[in-house]
Amino acid sequence: MQKGEYIKTGEEVLEYLPARVSRSNKGTYGKVLCIAGSLHMAGAAYLCAWAAYRTGAGLVKILTPEENRVILQCLLPEALLMTFDTKEPDRSERQAREALDWADVAAVGPGLGKEPWAYELTRLAMEEFHKPLVVDADGLNHLAAHKELLQSRQGDLVVTPHPGEFSRLSGLSISQVLADVPGHALRFAREHRCICVLKDAPSATGAPTGVCHVNTTGNNGMSTGGSGDVLTGILAGLLAQKVPAHEAAVLGVWLHGRAGDLAEEIEGTYGLMARHLVEYLPGAMKRRGKDEKDGL
């Protein structure tokens, strides 16, 4: 395997945080579309959208099946909501195109499921949305089954597989993946011209340029359901604020882990939940010992 440059990330990545300006409005900080959730999986959509807001995005819209409407409106009233009937594919495709036209950044996959309608939404985002796109969870499973979508993609793409998802994407065994997480993240990024965040302890973020960042934050309390959905939202929120894709991925992974470290100090590792990552995210975005003022 061709070697690249491996860099350990530290607090210096906070330099990638986008400036907040005094004279601004919600449109200043970008519009995120979360294509997420399915029957009994509203929580994934909630965590993804909530994290995007808490990272600083100006507007977040959730595209999700009608069954999730009441749950999400109660959990996250700040989010815009567009729901569809999974039994009406033509109408849902039109709604998806409308939502993608609205968005500056899209995230697809959390809690989406493996039904044909979920694949169609993933395909639509991959083929027709040429702005930054984050693909996670079931979105990755659809890419694994339809690898041609990776070859035809135009526009910035960030994929965030755990070792099992990466195994399905790459055809490698999980043991092979775990034997060289940074190397495989870098190889995949080069091969598919994308940013690959291969989630492990530690996670590695590979870029097509031949650089791979190995993360230094996080703990085993983050090994809990919904943690990946939060990371997807963080990445989308940073991309919406025009952080370049590789920088957004490196920073987002570090912030995600640091939020987990801050949460662990209070909640412990046994009781740490995905919602705690979002709650401690604002603290993770502050420099130690400094009060950062808004940019002018």
C-alpha positions as CSV (number, residue, x, y, z in Angstrom):
1,M,0.0,0.0,0.0
2,Q,1.3,3.4,-0.9
3,K,2.2,5.4,2.2
4,G,1.0,9.0,2.7
5,E,1.5,11.6,5.4
6,Y,0.0,10.8,8.8
7,I,-0.7,13.6,11.2
8,K,-2.0,13.4,14.8
9,T,-4.7,16.0,15.4
10,G,-4.7,18.3,18.5
11,E,-6.4,21.5,19.7
12,E,-4.8,23.4,16.8
13,V,-7.6,22.1,14.6
14,L,-9.8,24.7,16.3
15,E,-8.2,27.1,13.9
16,Y,-10.5,25.6,11.3
17,L,-13.6,26.9,13.1
18,P,-15.4,29.4,10.9
19,A,-15.7,33.0,12.0
20,R,-18.9,34.3,13.4
21,V,-19.7,37.8,12.3
22,S,-21.6,40.4,14.3
23,R,-23.8,41.5,11.3
24,S,-25.3,38.2,10.2
25,N,-28.5,36.2,10.0
26,K,-29.5,32.6,9.7
27,G,-28.7,32.6,6.0
28,T,-25.1,33.5,6.7
29,Y,-24.3,30.2,8.3
30,G,-25.7,27.8,5.7
31,K,-28.6,25.4,5.1
32,V,-28.3,21.7,6.0
33,L,-30.6,19.0,4.7
34,C,-30.7,15.8,6.8
35,I,-32.2,12.9,4.8
36,A,-32.7,10.6,7.7
37,G,-35.0,8.5,9.8
38,S,-37.5,5.8,9.0
39,L,-40.3,4.1,10.9
40,H,-39.1,3.6,14.5
41,M,-35.9,5.4,13.8
42,A,-36.8,9.1,14.3
43,G,-34.0,9.4,16.9
44,A,-31.3,9.2,14.3
45,A,-32.7,12.1,12.3
46,Y,-33.1,14.1,15.5
47,L,-29.5,13.6,16.7
48,C,-28.1,14.4,13.2
49,A,-30.2,17.6,12.8
50,W,-29.7,18.7,16.4
51,A,-25.9,18.3,16.1
52,A,-25.9,20.3,12.9
53,Y,-27.6,23.2,14.6
54,R,-25.4,23.0,17.7
55,T,-22.3,23.2,15.4
56,G,-23.5,26.5,14.1
57,A,-25.6,25.9,11.0
58,G,-28.1,28.6,10.3
59,L,-31.0,26.4,9.1
60,V,-31.6,22.7,9.3
61,K,-34.3,20.8,7.4
62,I,-35.1,17.1,7.9
63,L,-36.5,15.1,5.0
64,T,-38.1,12.0,6.6
65,P,-41.1,9.7,6.3
66,E,-44.5,11.0,7.5
67,E,-44.5,8.7,10.5
68,N,-41.8,10.8,12.1
69,R,-43.6,14.2,11.8
70,V,-45.0,14.6,15.4
71,I,-41.9,13.1,17.1
72,L,-39.5,15.4,15.4
73,Q,-41.6,18.5,15.7
74,C,-41.8,17.9,19.4
75,L,-38.1,17.0,19.8
76,L,-36.6,19.8,17.6
77,P,-39.0,22.6,16.9
78,E,-36.2,24.7,15.4
79,A,-35.9,22.4,12.5
80,L,-37.7,22.7,9.2
81,L,-39.5,19.5,8.4
82,M,-40.5,17.9,5.0
83,T,-42.2,14.5,5.2
84,F,-43.2,12.1,2.6
85,D,-45.2,8.9,2.1
86,T,-42.9,6.0,1.4
87,K,-45.7,4.4,-0.6
88,E,-45.7,7.2,-3.1
89,P,-42.2,7.1,-4.7
90,D,-42.8,9.6,-7.5
91,R,-44.0,12.2,-5.1
92,S,-41.2,11.6,-2.6
93,E,-38.7,11.9,-5.3
94,R,-40.1,15.3,-6.3
95,Q,-40.0,16.4,-2.6
96,A,-36.4,15.2,-2.3
97,R,-35.3,17.2,-5.4
98,E,-37.0,20.3,-3.9
99,A,-35.2,19.8,-0.6
100,L,-31.9,19.3,-2.3
101,D,-32.3,22.4,-4.4
102,W,-32.9,24.3,-1.1
103,A,-29.8,23.0,0.7
104,D,-26.2,24.1,0.8
105,V,-25.1,20.8,2.3
106,A,-26.8,17.4,2.7
107,A,-26.4,14.5,5.0
108,V,-27.9,11.2,4.0
109,G,-28.2,7.9,5.8
110,P,-28.8,8.1,9.6
111,G,-31.7,5.7,10.4
112,L,-32.8,5.6,6.8
113,G,-33.2,1.9,6.5
114,K,-32.6,-0.4,3.5
115,E,-36.0,-0.2,1.7
116,P,-36.0,0.7,-2.0
117,W,-37.2,4.2,-1.3
118,A,-34.2,4.8,1.0
119,Y,-31.9,3.7,-1.8
120,E,-33.6,6.1,-4.2
121,L,-33.0,9.0,-1.9
122,T,-29.3,8.0,-1.5
123,R,-28.9,7.7,-5.3
124,L,-30.6,11.0,-5.9
125,A,-28.2,12.8,-3.4
126,M,-25.2,11.1,-4.9
127,E,-26.0,11.7,-8.6
128,E,-27.8,15.0,-8.6
129,F,-26.6,17.0,-5.6
130,H,-23.2,18.5,-6.5
131,K,-22.7,20.4,-3.3
132,P,-21.0,19.0,-0.2
133,L,-22.5,15.7,0.9
134,V,-22.0,13.5,4.0
135,V,-23.0,9.8,3.8
136,D,-23.3,7.6,6.8
137,A,-25.0,4.5,8.2
138,D,-27.7,3.1,5.8
139,G,-26.5,5.5,3.1
140,L,-23.2,3.7,3.2
141,N,-24.9,0.3,3.0
142,H,-26.6,1.5,-0.2
143,L,-23.3,2.6,-1.6
144,A,-21.8,-0.8,-0.8
145,A,-24.5,-2.4,-2.8
146,H,-24.2,0.1,-5.7
147,K,-20.6,1.0,-5.9
148,E,-21.1,2.7,-9.2
149,L,-22.6,5.6,-7.3
150,L,-19.1,6.3,-5.9
151,Q,-17.6,6.5,-9.3
152,S,-20.2,8.9,-10.7
153,R,-20.2,11.3,-7.8
154,Q,-19.5,15.0,-8.6
155,G,-18.9,17.3,-5.7
156,D,-17.3,17.1,-2.3
157,L,-18.1,13.8,-0.6
158,V,-17.4,12.7,3.0
159,V,-18.1,9.1,4.0
160,T,-18.1,8.1,7.7
161,P,-18.0,4.3,7.9
162,H,-17.3,2.2,11.0
163,P,-15.2,-1.0,10.4
164,G,-18.3,-3.1,9.5
165,E,-19.6,-0.6,7.0
166,F,-16.1,-0.1,5.6
167,S,-15.8,-3.9,5.2
168,R,-18.9,-3.9,3.1
169,L,-17.7,-0.9,1.0
170,S,-14.2,-2.3,0.5
171,G,-14.7,-6.0,0.4
172,L,-12.1,-6.5,3.1
173,S,-12.7,-8.4,6.3
174,I,-13.2,-6.5,9.5
175,S,-9.9,-7.9,10.8
176,Q,-8.1,-6.6,7.8
177,V,-9.7,-3.2,8.2
178,L,-8.7,-3.0,11.9
179,A,-5.1,-4.0,11.1
180,D,-4.5,-0.6,9.4
181,V,-7.2,1.9,9.9
182,P,-5.3,5.0,8.7
183,G,-3.9,3.2,5.7
184,H,-7.3,1.9,4.6
185,A,-8.9,5.3,5.2
186,L,-6.2,6.9,3.0
187,R,-6.4,4.3,0.3
188,F,-10.2,4.6,0.0
189,A,-10.0,8.4,-0.1
190,R,-7.5,8.3,-2.9
191,E,-9.4,5.6,-4.9
192,H,-12.8,7.3,-4.7
193,R,-11.7,11.0,-4.6
194,C,-13.5,11.6,-1.3
195,I,-12.9,12.3,2.3
196,C,-13.0,9.0,4.3
197,V,-13.6,9.1,8.0
198,L,-12.9,5.6,9.2
199,K,-14.3,5.4,12.7
200,D,-12.4,3.5,15.3
201,A,-10.4,4.1,18.4
202,P,-8.7,6.3,17.2
203,S,-10.6,7.4,14.1
204,A,-8.6,8.3,10.9
205,T,-9.5,10.8,8.2
206,G,-8.0,10.2,4.8
207,A,-7.9,12.7,1.9
208,P,-7.2,12.2,-1.8
209,T,-4.2,14.5,-1.4
210,G,-2.4,11.7,0.5
211,V,-2.8,13.2,4.0
212,C,-4.4,11.2,6.8
213,H,-5.2,12.7,10.2
214,V,-5.4,10.4,13.2
215,N,-7.6,11.7,15.9
216,T,-6.5,12.1,19.6
217,T,-9.9,12.7,21.3
218,G,-12.7,10.4,22.5
219,N,-13.3,7.5,24.9
220,N,-15.1,4.2,25.2
221,G,-18.2,5.9,26.6
222,M,-18.9,7.0,23.0
223,S,-19.5,3.4,22.0
224,T,-23.2,3.9,22.1
225,G,-26.1,4.1,19.8
226,G,-26.5,7.4,18.0
227,S,-22.9,8.6,18.4
228,G,-22.3,8.3,14.6
229,D,-25.5,10.3,13.9
230,V,-24.1,13.1,16.0
231,L,-20.8,13.1,14.0
232,T,-22.7,13.3,10.7
233,G,-24.6,16.3,11.9
234,I,-21.4,18.0,13.2
235,L,-19.7,17.5,9.8
236,A,-22.7,18.8,7.9
237,G,-22.9,21.9,10.2
238,L,-19.3,22.7,9.6
239,L,-19.6,22.2,5.8
240,A,-22.7,24.5,5.8
241,Q,-20.4,27.3,7.2
242,K,-18.1,26.8,4.2
243,V,-15.3,24.9,6.0
244,P,-13.4,23.0,3.3
245,A,-14.3,19.3,3.3
246,H,-11.1,17.9,4.6
247,E,-10.7,20.5,7.3
248,A,-14.4,20.0,8.3
249,A,-13.9,16.3,8.6
250,V,-10.7,16.6,10.7
251,L,-12.2,19.3,12.9
252,G,-15.6,17.5,13.2
253,V,-14.0,14.2,14.3
254,W,-11.9,16.0,16.9
255,L,-14.8,18.0,18.2
256,H,-17.0,14.9,18.4
257,G,-14.3,13.2,20.5
258,R,-13.7,16.2,22.7
259,A,-17.4,16.6,23.4
260,G,-17.2,12.9,24.5
261,D,-14.3,13.6,26.8
262,L,-16.0,16.6,28.4
263,A,-19.1,14.5,28.9
264,E,-17.1,11.7,30.4
265,E,-15.9,14.0,33.1
266,I,-19.4,14.5,34.3
267,E,-21.4,11.6,33.1
268,G,-18.8,8.8,33.3
269,T,-18.3,6.3,30.5
270,Y,-21.0,3.9,31.6
271,G,-23.8,6.5,31.5
272,L,-22.6,8.5,28.5
273,M,-25.2,8.7,25.7
274,A,-25.3,10.2,22.2
275,R,-27.4,13.2,23.4
276,H,-24.6,14.1,25.8
277,L,-22.2,14.6,22.9
278,V,-24.5,17.3,21.5
279,E,-25.0,18.9,24.9
280,Y,-21.3,19.2,25.5
281,L,-20.4,20.2,21.9
282,P,-20.5,24.0,22.5
283,G,-17.9,23.5,25.3
284,A,-15.8,21.4,22.9
285,M,-15.7,24.3,20.4
286,K,-14.0,26.6,23.0
287,R,-10.2,26.9,23.3
288,R,-8.9,25.9,26.7
289,G,-8.2,29.0,28.9
290,K,-9.5,31.4,26.3
291,D,-12.8,33.2,25.8
292,E,-13.1,33.5,22.0
293,K,-15.0,36.6,20.9
294,D,-17.0,36.7,17.7
295,G,-15.2,37.9,14.6
296,L,-16.1,41.3,13.2
